Amino acid sequence: MTPRLLAVSDLHVRHPENRAVVERMRPGSDDDWLLVAGDVAERVDDVTATLALLRERFATLVWVPGNHELWTRSRDRVSLRGEPRYRHLVQACRDLGVLTPEDPFPVWTGEGGPAVVAPLFLLYDYTFLPAGTSTPADGLAAAFGAGVVCTDEHLLHPDPFPDRAAWCTARVEYSRRRLDNCAPDLPTVLVNHWPLTRLPTSVLRYPEFALWCGTRETADWHVRYRAAAVVYGHLHIPRVTVEDGVRFVEVSLGYPREWRARGLPDPLLRTILPVSD
């Protein structure tokens, strides 16, 4: 079978049903790559055990963090917060041979390539504002007033940054520098847990939740960095949209209550490259 660049996200393996789904994941070829776009689990040991399993099965495994990996819960033996927690996860991935946003960007040379695979960790800065608001503070007030509050506000700590928006700014600047240094003659596959543009959030049941879904700073990155595809998760709404001729592929599994209602994504592992007709 032709080797493929595959992607999935939001595995949430603390749920036994999801863990069973992951146990069944297999490549179609010994040379398949898998992109894991965040929210594997909340506890570090669950994250590393899942990535270790997938690393054994796929030729190359690439991981980016979601918000759930960055939560600090009392029952997790790793009590690190914020940036130190992220760095701990990066080192754990390196020990497993899993690529992260801190490693050199690999190049997919299979069918549909060559293309630079760029794992990103960008967070959000509250600039995906609800209608009728003009500042992040106004947006958050509207969201809290509507009873829409992301759990990040309680469990995702920005240490040592003063707040999540400042951490997002630092990550965007870092990632922009890295992408600016990519070979200008190669397309990219941009992989981030949160959407890079506002459009995917337009179908949210609770539109105020968009505040926790990205930053306007990346709105043109799919064009600026010659994206062959953009891979993301977070919204638990698996689908493909097109902006400026670029495929945006939401690759979530989601919570059991969600996929039981609509069925498992088919296929569960989405093919990013090569693009099928």
Secondary structure, DSSP 8 states (H G I E B T S, - for coil): ----EEEEB---TTSHHHHHHHHT---SSTT-EEEE-S-S-SSHHHHHHHHHHHHHHSSEEEE---TTTTB--TT-S----HHHHHHHHHHHHHHHT-B-TTS---EE-STT--EEEEE------S-S--TT--SHHHHHHHHHHTT---THHHHB--TTSSSHHHHHHHHHHHHHHHHHTS-TTS-EEEE-SS-SSSGGGGG-SSGGGGGGS--GGGTTHHHHTTEEEEEE-SS---EEEEETTEEEEE-B---HHHHHHH---SSSSEEEES---
